[in-house]
Amino acid sequence: MAENDDLELNELAAGGGGNAMEYDPDGPNEFADMDKPRSAADLEAVYDIPVRVSAVLGKSSMQVSQLLKLGRGAVVELDRKVGEAIDIYVNDRLVARGEVVVVENRLGVTMTEIIKSERT
């Protein structure tokens, strides 16, 4: 068992585990605000960051020669069935699945499932 395996999270955050820095439970803690409730105002710093959202109905493979032969009204068969969930990507990362909806004569997407992915 490694030396740091028995340390608690607050000790690791304070630099415990053999470092010269000592943990002071009464001292300032850089993680103290993590337990406070968050509001929409806390996210203002990220409101203006652009993201690319894509809703993928399905995929198809074809040769370039077949693609060039397609004309107006051509139908391309996709790898999904009617009613099957579509994939929703944010910045090329799958984040959810959903359904196509019509809202006031416009197409939209409603999320039905959030995809949890492990960060690497």
Residue pairs with C-beta under 8 A, 6 or more apart in sequence:
3 17
3 18
4 12
4 17
4 18
7 16
7 17
10 23
10 25
10 29
10 31
11 17
11 23
13 29
13 30
13 31
14 21
14 22
14 23
14 24
14 29
15 21
15 23
16 22
16 23
51 90
51 91
52 90
52 91
52 92
53 88
53 89
53 90
54 88
54 89
54 90
54 92
55 86
55 87
55 88
55 89
55 98
55 100
55 109
56 86
56 87
56 88
56 89
57 78
57 80
57 86
57 100
58 78
58 79
58 80
58 86
59 78
59 79
60 76
60 77
60 78
60 79
62 76
70 76
80 86
85 97
85 98
85 99
85 112
85 113
86 97
86 98
86 99
86 100
86 109
87 94
87 96
87 97
88 94
88 95
88 96
88 97
88 98
88 109
88 111
89 95
93 117
94 115
94 117
95 114
95 115
95 117
96 111
96 112
96 113
96 114
96 115
97 111
97 112
97 113
97 115
98 109
98 110
98 111
98 112
98 113
99 109
99 110
99 112
100 107
100 108
100 109
101 107
101 108
101 109
101 110
102 108
